[in-house]
Each structure stands twice: as structure tokens, then as C-alpha cells.
Amino acid sequence: MNGAIAVVGIGADGWDGLPESSRRVLRTAEVLIGAPRQLALLPGDDCTGERLTWPSPLRPAVPGLLAAHEGRAIAVLASGDPSFHGIGRTLAETVGADRLRIHPHPSSVSYAAARLGWPLETVETVSLVARPLAALSAALHPGRRLLVLGEGPETPARVAALLRETGWGGTRIRVLEQLGGDRERVLDGTAADWPYERTDALHVLALDCVRDPDTLRLGAVPGLPDEAYEHDGQLTKRFVRAATLAALAPAPGELLWDIGGGSGSIGIEWMRTHRSCRAIAVEKSEERAARMTRNADRLGVPGLRVVTAPAPQGLAGLPAPDAIFIGGGLTAPGLLDACWDALPTGGRLVANTVTLESEALLADRYRRHGGELVRLAVAAAVPVGGFTGWRQAMPVTQWSVTKGSEER
């Protein structure tokens, strides 16, 4: 397949809102592909090409559908800007960006920001299209403005329910429907008393985030309060967790293996650093694995992948990591070797322990590979009779190393 494929963005204003350059492409197209709603916006007398709707599931069908019309002028319709949460990404990944000629239209987010008077560069956009509703939770911060792309007419009611259940009931919600079209409308309310069970399917939600006074405050950096997690005692505590994430040094798009995940705190906070960060937690206990999944959902990273298996057996077949954290099971035969072998050059490994046996293993690896070996000690002030004293937590020995820089 060598021919160029036109990708034309269209809004709720339909044909009237298109520039002449986009109209010309659609007039001359021999094949028009899009959703039924998009195709219905084109006038039959001007756009005479064969009309095809996307099958479901869409992505696997793209190469075959385009190949079936090789040699014909193909135009694909998209909502708004095809490269912004749209079909443009799918097409680029399946047939190659060099084959695409994209004609963008203002996105629904651009329209929403214009209607609200919000500077677009200060607003975070969250898409819930084909994504879990829980993904919204990680973006909630007091005073934050969010634009949310909904998946269907029930999305605003589901968002309002999530906000009420998680302590954000005072959040103002505005639903902007049919932006740019003749039927444009705004629905306004708060999550606590949201009255609309259904809205127009074509909408954007605007959220002014307000945290309820008794809701636990969660910051944007690693080291969330221990109370944020459901756990059975197997939890990397807050200050050690912050130091561990600093050593792991997550960057956008990277993958972490969290081995002996416990409550999932390291993998969860790794993913919270950036929406493109990924993590796989390996945990042999089914009960803890289920708890980990609940924590991930509640803290806004439902994409955490949990493998219920012992390590190192559970590591077989996993995609190569950028970093590995070992929080438990260090004495399991072959675990450290399996992790070291799986790590690419430049990858990071961080291991924590509180036992002398595991500490001896880390000291040996430190001698062989270098890196940093530190002891983390935290003491908390507690009542001592009528006074206050320090209570020392068990010290944590931490080894961190970057593969390929073994020489000290």
C-alpha cells in the first residue's frame, strides 16, 4: 500500500464548518471511511465517494480495509483534530505516518477552553474513551481545572458518582455538548447534586476540582500518606517509599517491575509520576494481588498489571523493564540473577531489605556491581508518659545500581 490517505477532521458544525481545503479532499475522495455520525454530516451531492463505516474492533481491521481499496483516493473522517485522542494515532501506528495527509479541525478541547475562557496550556485533559473511569482519580487536585473526554451519554453521571465517592463532591461540573454546532448546550452543577443521568453523547466535561474537607490530601510526588493504602502491614512506608522512588528515577514511558509488590505502593507511585509510566507487579499471594488492584484503582492508575505468581518464575515472558524494584523475596533462589539478566544496559535496580540474611546478599552484589548501598533510618516522635520521645523504625538497607556502570 503506497498511496496517501487523507484524514479529515470534522466538528459538530459539519460541512459548513470545514475549510475549502478539507471540502476539496472529501469531494474528490473515491472512498469515505468514518463513523455513521461523521458520514451523515457530508452532503450526498457534493461527496459522492463510496461510504464505509469502521468495523469493530477497529484497530485489527484497519490494514485489511485500506488494502481492499488500494489505488483509490481514500479519505478518513475524524472528530475534531485527528491527532488529538483520535484516529490519527491508530492510523499512524498501523500504516505509517508517512502515508497520512492530516487536515485538522479545532478539537472539542479547544472549543471548550474557548467557551470557558480557560487558558488551554494550564488545563489537563483526561480521556475516558475506552479507558477505566478510575484513571480520572490521579488527576484530581484542589483548584485544578480538568477537561474530560467522555465516552457516552452516561459518562457525566458516572464521573459525578466517582467524585462523590472519593471525596470530591464539591467539584463543579459543566458538560459542554455539541460544541461548535447548532445544538450546542452547557449543563452546570456539582458532583454532590448532579441531576442528569444522561447527556448528549458528543460532549466534554469541565471540572473545577474541590476536595471535601475530610478527604485525605494526596500530593503529586512520591511519598503518599500510608493511610492512602489498604494493606496488611506489607507496605513500604512513606519516607522509605519516597527515597526508593527517587532511586528508581521514573521517566515518561518507562516500565517498572515491582517484585514482591505487597500493597503495590511502589508500582502505583511510579505510575502516578506520569500518565505514560507503566508497571508490572509480581506478587505470589492472591489476597495481596487483589488488594494491590484495589489500591491502584482508588489511586488513579488502573493500568497497573498484576501477575499473581512467585518470583523469579513469574518474571518469565514479561516485557523488558527499564527499572526493577525488589521489595520482598530477595533470598528466593535465582531471583537476583534473573533480575540482573533481564535488565538492559542503563536500566536501574533497587532492592530494599530489613533482614541480615538479605542484607548480606545486597552487600555481595554491591561488591560485584557497584552502585550505592545505604541504610535508611526513620524515627517518629511518640508520647513517653507526659513527654515526647523518638521511636525508631526498623532500618532499611537499600542497594541501587545502574547496569552498565558497575565500576565504582
C-alpha positions in Angstrom: 0.0 0.0 0.0 1.8 3.1 -1.2 -1.0 5.7 -1.8 -1.5 8.6 0.6 -4.5 8.5 2.9 -6.4 11.8 3.7 -7.6 12.2 7.3 -10.1 15.0 7.6 -11.2 16.4 11.0 -14.9 17.4 11.2 -16.8 19.0 14.0 -20.4 19.2 15.2 -20.9 22.1 12.7 -20.4 19.5 9.9 -19.9 20.5 6.3 -20.5 24.2 7.0 -17.6 24.3 9.4 -15.0 22.8 7.1 -12.4 24.9 5.2 -12.4 24.7 1.5 -9.2 22.6 1.5 -10.9 19.9 3.5 -14.0 20.0 1.4 -12.0 19.6 -1.8 -10.4 16.4 -0.3 -13.8 15.0 0.5 -15.3 15.9 -2.8 -12.6 14.1 -4.8 -12.4 11.0 -2.5 -13.5 7.7 -4.0 -13.8 6.1 -0.7 -15.0 7.8 2.5 -14.5 5.9 5.8 -15.8 7.0 9.2 -18.4 6.5 11.9 -22.0 6.7 10.9 -22.4 10.0 12.7 -19.5 11.6 10.8 -20.5 10.2 7.4 -24.0 11.6 7.9 -22.6 15.1 8.1 -21.4 15.0 4.5 -23.8 16.2 1.7 -24.6 13.4 -0.8 -24.5 15.7 -3.8 -21.0 17.0 -3.1 -19.4 13.9 -1.6 -20.2 11.0 -4.0 -17.5 8.5 -2.9 -18.3 5.1 -1.6 -19.2 5.3 2.1 -17.8 2.7 4.6 -18.2 2.5 8.3 -15.4 1.2 10.6 -15.9 -2.4 11.8 -15.5 -3.3 15.5 -12.9 -3.9 16.8 -11.4 -1.1 14.7 -7.6 -1.4 15.0 -7.2 -5.0 13.7 -9.4 -4.1 10.7 -7.5 -1.0 9.5 -4.8 -2.7 7.4 -7.2 -5.0 5.6 -9.8 -2.4 4.9 -7.3 0.1 3.5 -5.6 -2.7 1.4 -9.0 -3.6 -0.1 -9.2 -0.2 -1.6 -5.6 0.2 -2.7 -5.2 2.5 -5.6 -8.3 4.6 -4.9 -8.5 8.0 -3.3 -9.3 7.3 0.4 -10.5 9.9 2.9 -10.9 9.0 6.6 -13.2 11.2 8.7 -12.3 12.0 12.3 -13.9 14.0 15.1 -12.1 17.4 15.6 -8.3 17.1 15.5 -7.4 13.5 14.3 -4.1 13.7 16.1 -5.6 14.5 19.5 -7.0 11.4 21.1 -8.3 10.4 17.6 -8.0 8.0 14.7 -4.8 9.7 13.6 -2.7 7.9 16.1 -4.2 4.5 15.2 -3.6 5.1 11.5 0.0 6.2 12.1 0.8 3.2 14.2 -0.8 0.7 11.7 0.1 2.1 8.3 2.8 4.6 9.0 2.7 8.4 9.5 4.3 9.0 6.1 1.2 7.7 4.3 -1.1 10.2 6.1 -2.2 13.7 5.0 -4.0 15.1 8.0 -6.4 18.0 7.8 -7.2 19.0 11.4 -10.3 20.7 12.7 -10.4 22.5 16.1 -10.7 19.9 18.8 -13.5 19.7 21.3 -11.0 20.7 23.9 -10.1 23.8 22.0 -13.7 24.7 21.7 -14.3 24.0 25.4 -11.4 26.2 26.6 -12.7 29.0 24.3 -16.2 28.8 25.7 -14.9 28.7 29.4 -12.2 31.3 29.0 -9.6 28.8 30.3 -6.0 29.2 29.0 -5.6 25.8 27.3 -2.0 25.4 28.3 -3.0 25.5 32.0 -5.6 22.8 31.7 -5.1 19.0 31.9 -7.0 16.8 29.5 -8.1 13.3 30.6 -9.7 10.9 28.1 -12.1 8.3 29.4 -12.7 6.9 25.9 -12.0 3.2 26.1 -10.3 3.8 29.4 -11.3 2.9 33.0 -13.2 5.6 34.9 -10.7 5.2 37.8 -8.0 6.9 35.6 -9.5 10.2 36.5 -8.6 10.0 40.2 -4.8 10.6 39.6 -5.6 14.0 38.1 -7.7 15.3 41.0 -6.0 18.1 42.9 -7.6 21.1 44.7 -8.1 24.0 42.4 -7.2 22.0 39.3 -9.1 22.5 36.1 -9.7 19.4 34.0 -11.2 18.8 30.6 -12.5 15.2 30.4 -13.4 13.5 27.1 -16.5 11.4 27.7 -17.2 8.0 26.2 -21.0 8.1 26.1 -24.2 9.8 27.4 -23.7 8.2 30.9 -20.2 9.4 31.4 -21.0 12.7 33.3 -23.2 10.8 35.8 -20.5 8.2 36.3 -17.9 10.9 36.8 -20.1 12.7 39.3 -20.6 9.4 41.2 -16.9 8.8 41.3 -16.2 12.3 42.6 -18.8 11.9 45.4 -17.5 8.5 46.4 -13.8 9.6 46.6 -14.3 12.9 48.5 -14.6 15.5 45.6 -18.3 16.2 45.9 -17.9 20.0 45.8 -16.4 19.8 42.3 -18.2 21.9 39.8 -19.1 20.0 36.6 -20.0 21.6 33.3 -20.9 19.4 30.4 -20.4 21.2 27.0 -22.5 19.4 24.4 -22.3 19.5 20.6 -19.5 22.2 20.6 -19.5 24.3 17.5 -22.8 23.0 16.3 -26.3 24.4 16.2 -27.3 22.3 19.2 -24.5 23.5 21.5 -25.6 23.5 25.2 -24.0 23.7 28.6 -25.2 21.7 31.7 -24.0 23.0 35.0 -23.9 21.6 38.6 -21.8 20.0 41.2 -20.8 16.4 41.7 -22.7 16.3 45.0 -26.1 17.1 43.4 -25.6 16.2 39.7 -29.1 15.7 38.3 -28.5 14.4 34.8 -28.5 10.7 34.3 -27.8 11.0 30.6 -26.4 13.8 28.3 -25.7 14.2 24.6 -23.1 11.6 23.6 -20.9 14.3 22.0 -19.6 16.2 24.9 -16.7 17.5 27.0 -16.7 17.7 30.8 -15.1 20.7 32.5 -14.2 20.1 36.2 -13.2 22.7 38.8 -11.8 20.4 41.4 -12.8 20.9 45.0 -11.7 18.4 47.7 -14.1 17.7 50.6 -12.6 18.9 53.9 -12.3 15.4 55.4 -10.7 13.8 52.3 -7.1 12.7 52.6 -4.8 15.0 50.7 -2.7 13.3 48.1 0.3 15.2 46.6 1.8 14.9 43.1 5.1 13.5 44.2 6.1 10.0 45.6 5.6 9.5 49.3 1.8 9.4 49.7 0.5 9.0 53.2 0.4 5.4 54.4 -3.3 5.9 55.1 -3.9 6.1 51.3 -3.3 2.4 51.0 -5.2 -0.7 52.1 -2.6 -3.1 53.4 -1.9 -5.9 55.8 1.4 -4.5 57.1 3.3 -5.3 54.0 3.8 -1.7 52.9 6.9 0.3 52.0 6.4 3.1 54.5 6.1 6.7 53.3 9.6 8.1 53.8 11.4 5.0 52.6 9.0 4.9 49.6 9.9 8.4 48.7 13.6 7.6 48.8 13.0 4.4 46.8 11.2 6.2 44.0 14.0 8.8 43.9 16.5 6.0 43.4 14.3 4.3 40.8 14.1 7.7 38.9 11.0 7.1 36.8 10.8 8.9 33.4 7.8 9.1 31.0 7.1 5.9 29.1 9.3 3.7 31.2 8.3 0.2 32.6 8.9 -0.9 36.2 8.9 -4.5 37.5 7.7 -4.3 41.2 8.6 -7.6 42.7 7.1 -8.8 45.9 4.6 -6.0 45.4 2.8 -6.3 48.8 0.3 -3.4 48.7 1.5 -2.1 45.3 2.7 1.2 46.6 6.0 1.4 44.6 4.4 0.5 41.3 1.4 2.7 41.9 3.5 5.8 42.8 5.8 5.0 39.8 2.8 5.2 37.5 1.5 8.4 39.2 4.6 10.3 38.2 3.5 10.4 34.6 0.5 9.0 32.7 2.7 7.1 30.3 4.7 5.3 33.0 3.8 1.6 33.3 4.4 -1.0 36.0 4.0 -4.8 36.4 3.7 -6.0 40.0 4.6 -9.6 40.7 3.1 -11.0 43.9 2.6 -14.6 44.9 -0.3 -14.0 47.3 -3.7 -13.9 45.7 -5.1 -11.9 48.6 -2.4 -9.2 48.3 -2.7 -9.2 44.5 -6.4 -8.3 44.8 -5.6 -5.7 47.4 -3.0 -4.2 45.1 -5.5 -3.9 42.3 -8.0 -2.1 44.5 -5.3 0.3 45.6 -4.3 1.0 42.0 -7.9 1.7 41.1 -8.5 4.0 44.0 -5.3 6.0 43.4 -6.0 6.5 39.7 -3.7 4.0 38.0 -6.0 1.2 37.0 -3.4 0.2 34.3 -1.2 -1.5 36.9 -0.7 -5.0 35.7 -0.6 -7.6 38.5 1.0 -11.0 37.9 0.0 -13.5 40.7 3.0 -15.8 40.8 6.2 -16.3 42.8 9.4 -14.7 41.6 11.5 -15.5 39.7 9.1 -17.9 38.0 6.5 -15.1 37.4 9.1 -13.0 35.5 9.1 -15.3 32.5 7.8 -13.7 29.4 7.4 -10.2 30.8 8.4 -7.3 28.6 11.9 -5.9 29.3 11.9 -3.4 32.2 13.6 0.0 32.4 13.8 -0.5 36.2 13.3 -3.2 38.8 12.3 -2.9 42.4 12.7 -5.8 44.7 10.7 -5.3 47.9 10.5 -8.9 49.0 11.7 -12.4 48.4 15.4 -11.5 48.0 16.5 -14.9 49.3 14.5 -16.8 46.7 17.0 -18.9 44.7 17.9 -17.2 41.4 15.9 -14.0 41.9 18.7 -11.5 41.9 20.4 -13.2 38.9 17.1 -13.3 36.9 16.5 -9.6 37.6 20.0 -8.6 36.7 19.9 -10.7 33.4 16.5 -9.1 32.5 17.7 -5.5 33.0 19.0 -3.8 29.8 22.1 -1.6 29.8 21.2 1.6 31.5 18.4 0.0 33.5 18.1 0.6 37.2 17.7 -1.9 40.0 16.7 -1.0 43.6 16.3 -3.6 46.4 15.2 -2.9 50.0 15.5 -5.3 53.0 15.3 -5.3 56.8 16.9 -8.7 57.4 20.5 -9.6 57.9 20.3 -12.5 55.5 19.1 -10.3 52.6 21.5 -7.6 53.6 24.4 -9.9 53.1 23.2 -10.7 49.6 23.0 -7.0 48.8 26.4 -6.4 50.2 27.8 -9.1 47.9 26.1 -7.6 44.9 27.4 -4.2 45.8 31.0 -5.5 45.8 30.4 -7.2 42.4 28.5 -4.5 40.6 28.9 -1.2 42.5 26.1 1.3 42.7 25.1 2.6 46.1 24.5 0.8 49.4 22.7 2.9 52.0 20.9 2.4 55.3 17.7 4.4 55.7 16.6 5.0 59.3 13.4 6.9 60.3 12.3 7.8 63.8 8.9 9.2 64.8 8.0 11.3 67.8 5.7 9.4 70.2 4.3 10.0 73.7 6.6 8.9 76.5 4.5 9.3 79.7 3.8 13.0 79.9 6.7 13.8 77.5 7.7 13.0 73.9 10.4 10.7 72.6 11.7 9.1 69.5 10.6 5.6 68.3 13.0 4.1 65.8 11.6 2.1 62.9 13.5 -0.9 61.6 16.3 0.4 59.5 16.1 -0.4 55.8 19.2 -1.4 53.7 18.9 -0.3 50.1 21.0 -1.2 47.2 20.6 0.8 44.0 22.6 0.3 40.8 22.5 1.2 37.1 23.5 -1.7 34.8 26.5 -0.8 32.6 28.1 1.4 35.3 29.4 -1.4 37.5 32.8 0.2 38.1 32.9 2.2 41.3 
